[in-house]
Amino acid sequence: MRVTFSELVGARELLPDPSSPSSSASFLIANCKPTSFELVGVDCTSFETPYERGGVVVQMKQPKTLAFAPLSVAAEEPLDTAATGTGGFLVSDFSKFDRPPLLHLGFAALDAFQVETGRLPRAWDEADAAKLLELAGALNDAAPASEASRKVADLDLASADSEARRVLSALSFTAAAELSPLAAVFGGVVGQEVVKAASGKFHPIHQFFYFDAMEVLPPSRPAAVDAKADPSLARYESQVAVFGAEFQRKLARQRVFLVGAGALGCEFLKAFALMGIGTADGDPSAPAVGGTVQDDDHPSSSSSSKGLVTVTDDDTIEKSNLSRQFLFRDWDIGQAKSTAAAREALKINPALRVRALQNRVSPDTEAVFDDDFWGNLSLVVNALDNVTARLYVDARCVYFRRPLLESGTLGPKCNTQAVIPGLTENYGASRDPPERQAPMCTVHSFPHTIDHCLTWARSEFEGCLVREEREREEGGVPPPPDDDGKKKEKVEKNSPFPFVLSLRFPFFSTRKKKTATTNRSAAPPKRTRPCRTLPPGPPPPAPRATPPRASRPWPSPPRWATTPSPTGWAACAGRAYASRSCSTTAWRSWSTRSRRTRSPRRVRASGRLPRGSRRLWRSRQGTRRTRRSCRPLQS
């Protein structure tokens, strides 16, 4: 691990050269511990100025150079070799560990089939599949038997139940189809690779990536139907070719409940429109976005011949959502997410039957999402950003035995879970680790925890104060002068808290107030501007010399107290000085004034002070002339 040093007091040899700001002296460290580490190859005893204190250590990530072979070479030798350091397969499913080399051979045979025939294999055509198997066997036999070659060992294409024959036949049956869900998956992968290549960050795919979903294919060939002859199936010709016409009609009759219209909700709604989910008996001219819906079209209707997609989200569109929620535009800011997403989905597929709501799915909205609503659903899809709502939707799906597609994202992390009643565990059966960061949609719209409130306050603070300063610096605009006519200090870009040096709060003023002082012996404070000086006042009185409490003499009891009630005097005096709540002056005044009114024994019995003592106690409390307040002497 290599690190750089800064802000050191001493040990100047570890700091970068100040004459060249672009230079960065990095050092190799080892034996890292929570409070110490060792410098490798550096003799610290030879420093001109030894290390004293302080310093900031920053880990320096070293760049990594990757070598990629040309496609012509990598297609023949796809496996990673120690000599070149290129090639290899990225495994996406470890249950199909041997699948990538077989798919690599299959795609090579597919390219050869297209070159020979000028087209792709027809869907579910046995003759084209046999031709593809023949080409794959020939390419595998012609490949050299080297370590990095694409040759698949023990390739069995003759047996009808072999894994290689089944995979390559499925590739031939579906090669001509274009399925929107798989296109979305690879579109996201390609987009990430473009960002990696442009930014130089993150590790790219090195060098081949194959993904298959053969589990969704039907076990046998579906009935042949001419999709172009049926207007309701013409749009979904590829899906009909792979899964059959009856499967497509079943998708059109689905009644789907999509909870959330954020980043995942937009992706789901786009997929529903492209796949034709909820389009049965759809009328493009009927207003279906947040408008009036007929009684038989309500989500709680028991009609099974009409499909419907119900989307709900109680959030509104913000400017920060536009970077990842692709169904929204600048002019949609401030509108409800569900309404805007449904409107854009109708532009993709006008036959889509969609109903947009702005209700939060919670126990408070069970009057809207009642038992009839949940009982007539075909599928529930979660696109939420908090665990509480996910658990509630999962509980309702378990109660009504409805399938649930659970998914979520948090930064670069994501999860997907398909919940099928009676076959898989539900989402609430296993708990996720606590969320370390709050989703911004929840923070800005409905902050309901202390972490949400703190995150929102920090976001508002940076947005109102820090961002304005950064935009001013990037635009080359000089900062405005402050009250003293001086320009603010420039913020250091590498500072972890850039707002410390650039902000000035009105309630934390840095200027000193104009205050008068009576002690003329002290030096007057430095002032940046002339101000009026006050005339000198009288010198402060000398402090009265008071003996310590331990050496303070006890007052002698008065003559009137010793004769009539000596016991009362001793008890009162003991309480007065033991509690340390009255000064000597206050006690003497009390004993002197009480001689003309009541005796100490009567005072102790009645629980009230004499009239004169009570007046003295009130005055001392109001003016606070003594260090401690004088309290009544009661038992």
N, C-alpha and C positions, 0 to 999 in steps of 0.2 A: 504494500500500500504506500502510495506517495502522497505527501501533504505539503502545504505551503504555510508559512508563518507570517503574522502581521501583529502590529501593536505590541511588540516586545520591548521591555525595558532592559537593555543590555543584550548581549549576543547579537550584535549587528550583522554578523556573518550569515545569519539565518534569514535575514530580510532581503527582499528583492532590491535591485539597484535603483535608487531614486532617480538617477539620470535618464534611465530608459523605462518609462511607465509600462511599456508592453512586456517587459521581462518579468518572469515569474520563476523564482528559484524553488524547485521542488526537491524534497528529500525523501529517502526511503526509510520507513520506520518498521519496527518489529516488536514482538512481545507486548502488544497493546493490552492495557488494563484500564479499568474505569478511571484511574487517577494518574496513570503514568504510561510511558512508552519509551522505547529505545531507538536512537538514531543509528542507522546502519552506515558505516563508512565515514563518520564524522567524528573528529577529535575535539570534543568540547573544551578540553583543557588548554587548547592553543588559541582560544578566542582572546582578542585584545580587551574586550569588555565582557566580563562574565555575566551570565544571566542573573537578573535580579528578581523580576516579578512580571506578572501580566502576560498577555499574548493571546492570540486567536489562532487556532490550528484548523485548517480547512482541508478536507480530503480532496485530492485532485484525481478525477477519473481519467484514466489513460485511454486514448483512442485505440480502436482495434481495427486492423485492416483485414478485409475479407476478400478472398479471390473467388471469382465466378467464372466458370468455364463457358465458352460459347455454346449456344443451343445445339449446334451440330455435333459438338464433342460430348456434351452432357447427355444428349439423347442416346448415344451409343454406350457411354460409361457413366451411368447415373449415380453409382455408389461412391461413397466417400473413400478416398485413398490417403494414406499417410504421406505419399510422395508429393501430391499436388495440393492437398488440403481443400479440394473443391468437391462439390456434388453432395449427394445424400438425399434422404427422404424425411420429411417432417410428418410424424405419426400423429394423427388427430384422435384416433380411437384405438386404445391399446388392446381391445378385444379383437381387432382386425390388424394385428401386428404384421402379418404376411400379405396384406392386401395391397399396399402401395407398389411393390415390384410387379405384381400381376396386372394392376391397372396401367402401369407404365408400358408394359408389353401390349396391353389391349389398345391403348391409344396410338401406339405405333402402328398396329395392324389397322386401326380405323383410318389413319392418315393414308396408309397404302391402299385401302379399299376405296377411299374417295379419289385418289389419284387414278386408280384403274377404272372405276365406273363413272366418275364425275358427279357423284351424289353420295349422300349418307344412306346407311341401311334403312329400309322401311320399318315402320313400327310393327313389331310382332310378326316379322316375316322370317320363316324358318330357313328359306333358301339364302337370304342375306346373312343370317346368323351363321349358317354352315360355311359360307364363303369367308366370313370374318375369322372363324376358328381355323380355317385352313391357312390364312395369311399369318395368323399369330403363331401357329406351329412352325411355319417356314422361317419366320424372323427369329424365333427362339433357337432353331437349329443352326442358323447362319451366324449367330452371335458368338464371339470368341469366349472361351472358357477361362476368363480372367476374373480377378477379384472384384474389379470395378465394372464388369460388364453387366448388361441388362438381361443376361441369360437367366431364366428361371429354372432352377434345378427341379428334377422330377415333375415336369409339367405333364399332366394327364388330361388330354382333351378327348380321348376316345370313350371313356366311361361316362355314362349318362348322369350319374349321381356325383361326379367329382366336383370339387369346389371351383377349380379353374374353369371348367366348362360352364357351370352355372353363372359365374361372374361375367365371363366374356359374352355369353348369350344375352344376359340382361343388358350389357352395354350395347349390343347390337339392336335389341328391341326398343331401346329408349334413346338412341343417339340423335334421332331427328327431332325430338321434342324439346321445347323450351319451357321450363317450369319457372314461374316467377319466384317461388320461395328459394330455390337453389340459386337463381340469378341474384337475388338480394344478398345471399350469403357470400358469394364470390365477389359481388360488387363491393361489399364492406371490406373483404380481404384485400382486394386490389387498391382500394382507397387508402388503407393503412400502409401498404407497401409504397405508394406514391409519397405519402407524408414522410415515411422513413428515409426514402431516397433524397427528398428535397431538404430535409432538416439535418440529416446525418446523425440522428438520435435513434435509439432503440435498435434491437437486433433484427435484421430482415430475415425472411424465409431463405433457408440455405439448403437445397436449391430447388427441390420439387415438393409440391403439396397436392395430394389427392384426397378428395372427400367424396364419399358415396353414402347414399341413404337407400339401400336396396330393401330395407325392412318395410318400406311403405308400398312396394310394388304388389300387385295382386298375385295370388298363388298361381293363377292360370290366365290364359289369354282372355280378355274381355270380349263381349260380343261386338262384331264389326258393325259400325254405324257411320253413315256418311254425315259428318258434322256440318258440312256446308249446306246440306239439304234442310236442316233444322235451323231457323234463325236464332233460336235461343241458345244453340250450341256452337254457332259459327265463330263466336269470339274466343271460345275456349277449345280450339281445335287440338292444340298440343296436349292438354289435360285429358281430353276425350280419347286421344290416340293411346295414351299410356294407361289410364285408369278406367276408361269406358264411359258410355253415355249415362248409364244409371247412376254411377258415382257422381257425375257432374250434376245431375238433377237432384241428388240428395244434398249436395253442397248448397244448391240454390234454395232448398227448403229449410236450411238451418236457421235457428233463432239464437243468436249469439249476443251475449252481454259483455261488453268491453268496459272495464273499470279503469278509467284514466285515459287522458288524451295528450300525454306529454311526448317524450322522445320515443318510448316504446309504443305508446298508443297510436302515434302517427304511422309508425312502421306497420303495425297490425292492421290499421284501417286501410292503408294502401294495399296490403296483401289481400285483405278481404275483397276489395274492389277488383283487383286483378284476377283473383281466383273465381269470382262470381259467387261468393258466399252471401246468402240472404237476398237473392235477386229473383226468386220465384214470384210470378205475377207482378213484377215491378213495372210501373208506369213512369217513364221519364218526365212526363208533363205534370205529375202530381207533386205538390210541395211536401217534401218529407224531411226538411231540415228545421227542427225546432218549431214547426207550425202545428196546425191542427191535424190530428190523426184520427181516422175513423175508429169506431168502437171495435170492429172486427180486426183492425190492425194494431190494437194496443198490445204491448208485450205480454199482458196477462191473458190474452185471448187464447182459446183452445184450438183455434184453426191451425191445422198442420200443413195446409197446402201453400201457405204464404210464408216466405222467409222474412227475416227482419234482423237488423244489427242495431242494438241499443248501446249508445256510448254515453257515459256520464263523467263529468269532471267539474268540480266547483272552482277551479282556478281560472285565472285570466292570463292572456298572453302578455309577456314582457319582452323587452328588447334582448335580454340575455338568452331567451329561448330560441331565437332565430338561427343560432349556429348549429343546433342539433335537431330541432323539430321542424322538418323540411316542409311540412304542409302549410306553414304560416309565413306571412310576408309582413313588410313594414306597415302596411295600412291595416293589418289585423291587430296591432298592439292595442290592448285594452279590451278586446272582445273576449267572450268565453271560448275556451279552448275547444270544447266539444262542438260548439256551433260552427266555428271556423274549420275544424278538421272535417266535419261531416260535409260541409259545403265543398271543400276541395276534393273529397272522395267522390262526390257526385260528378265532378268534372272528369275524373278518371273513368268512371263507369256510371253513366246516367241511369242504368237499370238497377242500381243498388238501392235497396230499401233501408234507410238509415233514420234513426230517431235520436236526436241529441237532447240530453238533459244536463242540468247544472246542480244536481243533488249529490251530496256526499253519501257514500254507502256506509251507514253506521246504524246503531240501534235507534238513533233519533229519526231516521227516515224509513222506518219499517212500514209506515203508512203508505209510502210511495212504492217501495220494493216489498210488496206484501207476499203472502204465501202463494197466491195465484201467479204472481210474476215469476218467482223462483221455480215453481212447479212446471211451468210451460217453457222453460229454457232448454236448449239443446247443448250449449257449451258456455262456459264462463272463462273469460280471459282476463288475467290480472296484469295491469301496467301501472302499479302503484309505486310510491316512493317512501312508504313507511310500513313498519312491521305490524303495527296495530290494525290497520285497515286490511292487511293481508290475512291476518289471523281471523278477522271477523268474516271476510268473504269465504275463507276456507271452512269456517264453522258452518256457514249457511249451505255451502256445497255438500258438506258431509251430511247435514241434516236432510237435505232434499235429494241426495244421491245424484249429484250432477257432476260431470267431468269438468276439471279445472286445469287450465294451462297457466302455470305460475312462472313468472320471470321478473327479473329486476336487474338494474345496473347501479353501480356506485363507483364513479370514476372509471378506471380501466377494468374493474371487476364486474362480473355478471354471473347470474345463475338462471337455470331453466329447470322446471320440474313439471312433468305431466302426471296429473292425478286422475286415475280412473277408478271409479267406485268398485270395490270388491277385488281389485287386482293390485293396486299400489298403495303405499302409505300416503297419508294426506300431508299438507304443508305444515300443520301445527304439530305433527308427531315428532319433529326434530326442530330444535331451536337454533336460530342463527346467532352468531356472536354479536355483541352490542355494537351499534353503529358508532364509528369514531368521528364522523363528520355528518352534519345535518344536510339534507337535500335543500338546495336553494329555493325550489318552488315552495316547499313547506315553510321555509324561513321567512320569505317575503310575504306570503299570503296568510298562513295560519301558524305562527309560532306559539306552541303550547307547552314548551319546556324551558327551563332556565338556559339550557345550551342554545336553543333556538333564539332566545332573546339576546344573548350575548353575541351570537354570530350575526344577527341582524344589526345590532348596534355597531359592531365593528365594520360591517359592510357599508352601512350608512356613513360612518365616520370617514372611511377611506374614499367613498364615492363623492362626498361633499367637499372634502378638504385636501386629501392627498392627490386624487386624480386631477383636480384642477391645477395643482402645482406642477404635476408631471406634464400635463398637456401644454402648459405655458412654457416649460423648458424645451419641450420638443419643438414647439412652434417658433422658438427664438424670441419670444416676447419677454422683456425684462420684468422682474417682479415689481409690484407696486411699492412705493415707499411707505414706511410705517409712520407713526406719530412723531418720531424724533427726526424724520427726514433722512434716515439711513435705510439703505436697501437691505432686504432680508438676506441671510446667509444662504448660499447655494446648497442644495441638498446633495449629499453624497449618494451616488447611485448604488454603491455596494453596501450601504448602511442597512442593517436589518430593520431599523425603525426610521424610515425617511421622514416621518412627520415630526420627529422630536425637534429638529432644527428649523423647520419651516413654518411652524404654527405659533400663533400667539393668541391666547384666550383672553377675553375681556375680564373674566373673573380671576385670572391668575396673572395680573400685570407684573411686568418685570421692573417697572420704575418705582423708585422709593417715594413714599408720601412725604409731604411737607409737614413735619412735626416739630414743635418747639421743645427745647430742653432747658431745664433749670440748672443743670450742672455745667457751668462754664469751663470747668477744668478739663472736660473731655474734648477731644478734637472734633470739630464739626464735620458732618458727612460731606463727601465730595458730591458736587452738583454739576450737571452738564449745562445748566442754564442759570442765569442770575435770578435770585428770588429775594423777597423782603425778609430781613432779619429782625427778630424780636429784641426788645431791650432786655438787658440782663436782669434777672430776678434776684430775690434775696437768697442767701446761701441756705442750703437745707439744714434743718436742726440736727444737732449731734445726737446720735442714738443714746438712749438712756441705759445706763449700766444696770443690768439686772443680774443678780446672783443666780447661779444654777438652781434647778428645782430641788436637787438633793440638799443643797446648803441653805435653802430658803427657810427662815425661822417660822415656826408656827405662831400664829397670833394668840396672845393671851386672852382667856375668856373674860368678858366684861363682868363687873361686880354683880349686876342684876341676874346674870345667868348662873352664877355659882350658888347663890343662896336659895332661890325658889326651886330651881330644877336643874341640878347638876347633871343628872342622867340625860336629860333632853339635850343639853349643850354638847355633851360628848357624842351622842348619836348623830346630831345634826352636823357637827364639825367633821366627824369621820366620813359621812356621806359626801359632804361638799368637796373635800380634798381627795378622797379616793376616786371619785368619778372624773375629776379633772375637767369639769365642764364649766366652772366659774372661776373668774380671776379673784385675786386677793381683794382688789378694790370692790368688786361686786359683793363679795361676802361681807366685808366690813360695813358696806352701805346697808345690806339687808339686815345685819344684826343690829345696827344702830337705829334704823327706822322701825324695826319690829318691836323694839322696846316700848314704843309709845302706843302700840296697837294690841298685839297678841304675843303670847309667850311661844317659844319654839315647840313646846309640847302640844299646844293647841294647833299650831300650823301643821305639825306632822299628823295629827289625828284628823283634821278636816281635809287635808289634801290640797289646800289652796294657799297661795302666798298672801301676805298682808297687802294692803292697798298700796302703800308706798313702794314695796318691793316689786309688786306686779307692774307698776308704771315704769320703774327702772328697767325691768326685764324687757318690756315692750320697746322702750327707746333703744336699748342696746341691740335688740334684734333688728330693728328697722334701719338704723344707721351703720351697723356692723363696725362699731368702734373698737371692738376687741378681736383677738385672733380667733377665739372660739365663742360660739353663742352661749349665753347664760340660760340654762334651763331651770325650771322649778325644781326645788328640792323635795322630792316625794319618795316615799318608800316603795 
